[in-house]
Amino acid sequence: MPLTELNRPLGQDRAAPPGKPWGRWLALSLAGVVGLAWASIALIVAIRRDPDGGQPMAIARIEKRAAPIQPAPTISQPGAAQPDTTQVARGQSSARQLETESGVHVVRPGAEVPGAIVITIPDSDATVRLAPAPDSRLVERTRYGLLPKIGPDGSTPAQIYARPAGPPPTGKIGGRIAILVGGLGISQSGTADAIARLPGAVSLAFAPYGAELERTVQRARSEGHEVFLQLPMEPFDYPDNDPGPHTLLTGPKSADNIDRLNWVLGRFTGYVGIVNFLGGRLTSDEAALSPILRELAGRGLMVVDDGSSSRSLLASSATRAQIPTMKVDRVLDSVARPDAIDKELAALEAMARDQGVAVASASALPVSIERIARWAQSLEGKGLALVPMSAARGLRNPKTTGSLR
């Protein structure tokens, strides 16, 4: 039966597209090849990811240069001396120690970077890394929180939490200066200003009564400052001049001093040691002072006498108790005026040149922070260097360098 317009299949009588059939097949083949290439590239990117993608890297080539001293004879020469492997090992150990102290990270040729060496250099003084706190070896849990203690391996908070001294200065140094700024933790704005403006080598002391002390102290440590805890002690004019509700006292109330001490010690972690806050009367009373020092000795802490009382026995008594101790030479802001502080800083420079090391304390007053920060920028040109309080002790007592026990 012949097909009519009503039963003829649709589209069968459509006109053929212009052009030759092999041209259409060629165009389809090219499109397929391009699509397959893009799919292959996407698969390779998904499978092989660049481990260093997005991270800045630098590859430095290290060329060997002749040492300035006369070279040793080679092994092939008659009578040549064999290299001292002990000295080589010691040199490698010293290099790694120097890297750790300065914050420089070195990846040497090996599996990670074959044939090359990658060196990461700190951007600034603030990148010096202190040991994390709290260290589980160095704390015990009490009803007052985490209190410091000597670790089972003999390590102490005074050792572990101290700021690394860093590499030795490249130029000639005429003296070293340590400064401890106290009174931090009470005013949040003043504390933030001190942490941000003072060089990392300036040690900071925190009062036990501030809010969010743990977080604030850890921020200071992340900026490179080693920290101390201020112990409120009875002054001569107590209670007219009251350091706070947990002040360590003389007389009949001294029986409660250890309990008060433990409350203060539990306020935050990561401190190298303690420094007196006021305390003219207590630090001159050895009978009241001795039990406190025995407790501190058992916890591996350093003791600093802030130099505020000429009658203080704190440093001498702590030394007899075999506690690492430092006494401040000068108080920079007894008179809180810019000209008076500048005069004290000049005297501190002279003392450092004369004795090799000088130690000072100051309060976290805005004028003190401003003058110390400005003065610190001039030290390199004067041939002087700032060091943390813990390092100054080793410099003043060479036999104890490297140990805070």
Sequence and secondary structure as in RCSB ss.txt:
>XXXX:A:sequence
MPLTELNRPLGQDRAAPPGKPWGRWLALSLAGVVGLAWASIALIVAIRRDPDGGQPMAIARIEKRAAPIQPAPTI
SQPGAAQPDTTQVARGQSSARQLETESGVHVVRPGAEVPGAIVITIPDSDATVRLAPAPDSRLVERTRYGLLPKI
GPDGSTPAQIYARPAGPPPTGKIGGRIAILVGGLGISQSGTADAIARLPGAVSLAFAPYGAELERTVQRARSEGH
EVFLQLPMEPFDYPDNDPGPHTLLTGPKSADNIDRLNWVLGRFTGYVGIVNFLGGRLTSDEAALSPILRELAGRG
LMVVDDGSSSRSLLASSATRAQIPTMKVDRVLDSVARPDAIDKELAALEAMARDQGVAVASASALPVSIERIARW
AQSLEGKGLALVPMSAARGLRNPKTTGSLR
>XXXX:A:secstr
    TTTS TTTT    SS HHHHHHHHHHHHHHHHHHHHHHHHHHHS  TTTT     B       SS     T
TSTT     HHHHHHHHHHHHHHHHHHT EEE SSSSSTT BEEE  SSGGG     SS GGGEEEETTEEEE  
 TTS  HHHHTS    S  SS  SEEEEEEEEEETSSHHHHHHHHHHS TTSEEEE TT TTHHHHHHHHHHTT 
 EEEEEEE  TTTTTS   TT B  GGGGGGHHHHHHHHHTS S EEEEEEEE TTGGG HHHHHHHHHHHHTTT
 EEEE S  TT  HHHHHHHTT  EEE SEETTSS SHHHHHHHHHHHHHHHHHHSEEEEEEE  HHHHHHHHHH
HTTHHHHTEEE  HHHHHHHHSGGGTT   
